[in-house]
Amino acid sequence: MADNVYDILEERGFIAQCTHPEELRELLGKEKVKFYIGFDATADSLTAGHFLTIMAMMHMQKAGHVPVALMGGGTTMVGDPTGKSDMRKMMTKETIDHNVECFRTQIGRFLDTSEGKMIFENNADWLLNLNYVEFLREVGVHFSVNRMLSAECYKQRMERGLTFFEFNYMIMQSYDFLKLNQMHGVCLEMGGDDQWSNIIGGVELIRRKEQKPAYGLTFTLLTTSEGIKMGKTVKGALWLDPTKTTPYEFYQYWRNIEDVKVEECLGLLTFLPMDEVRRLGALEGAEINKAKEILAFEITKIVHGEEEAIKAQNAAREVFSGSGMSADMPTYEYTKEAFAAADVIQALVDTGLAGTRSDGRRLIEGGGVLVNDEKITDVKRTLSDNDLVDGAFILKKGKKKSIKVIVK
């Protein structure tokens, strides 16, 4: 094998924690390793957070290792308490099964799914028909309740009340690792750093029960400089499904990230060589915008294809160059009646550019709102047919956010 993929992941900023770093690095350098990542099917599309784990899978597969994508058809019926202050709402089996199929299709777009190159499994196949007493005898005996309660994922919930239902999650995830080890010889589990406690559970279970080597590795979580999970938009999550987050909106999200996050995201979410990543990350002032354009283009190209990335980039440039209109920018539709009744503040709220009317008023007072290319200074400014060009107008918030408002 060429470069050791462990070194590649480390240099690009993926690795947060690893159970046996030297041992694992040596193994990845000399053998074809089967590794798994679990995906709980809580929605019908993957998000930007999942994309980081998919990038890691792509690096691993390129280096000759075999990804196992484990769909959480069983664990989704329980819900992972990790990082949650409340219990996850229950989902029907039909919804979960539908989501599993959506995930399989999306993941399959990024990886080589041909025979021997990748494996899909669904933990519903072994979790849903478990014999409870057998499970306790086979797996439960290896877990110390004291040890589990000291895990970060449970500590956060103890004050609010942790149900026995959720308490089982770590054991179920550990059992998944054991099953995949027995079925396919999977010896490495990877996941976000918030999964560390759950991953260690599986590593220890295999080492105790099977007397075999097993490893766990977690990835850096994508967060803003304030520590908030990256990938949240006005509309909610940043989805990989183009019908839920358009390629333009997806591109714009990355085009508008904080300056300090550019180098990190280029390392994690693109395949650009690290010399180029460091060069772009070192740009300052207005120059950093060039790096952001490259970042947005490269990520959009991987997720939506080159054609959509070019369209999104052109649309963004058209809007920011002042020509305003572009067929590929996000749109909002008003009926003629709603348009007649709306003022600029209401339009800001309706399109999601402002959270409340008070926010909208503050934006106008701060000089950050434009209708077409006219800066709005009057908080009572209404909208009329004079603002329309071919039945639409452009509402801008600052330099970076624009929405085409169509009146029908």
Secondary structure, 3 states (H helix, E strand, C coil): CCCCHHHHHHHHCCEEEECCHHHHHHHHHHCCCEEEEEECCCCCCCEHHHHHHHHHHHHHHHCCCEEEEEECCCHHHCCCCCCCCCCCCCCCHHHHHHHHHHHHHHHHHHCCCCCCCCEEEECHHHHCCCCHHHHHHHCHHHCCHHHHHCCHHHHHHHCCCCCHHHHCHHHHHHHHHHHHHHHHCCCEEEEEHHHHHHHHHHHHHHHHHCCCCCEEEEECCCECCCCCECCEECCEECECCCCCCCHHHHHHHHHCCCHHHHHHHHHHHCCCCHHHHHHHHCCCHHHHHHHHHHHHHHHHHHHHCHHHHHHHHHHHHHHHCCCCCCCCCCEEEECHHHHHHCEHHHHHHHCCCCCCHHHHHHHHHCCCEEECCEECCCCCCECCHHHCECCEEEEEECCCEEEEEEEC
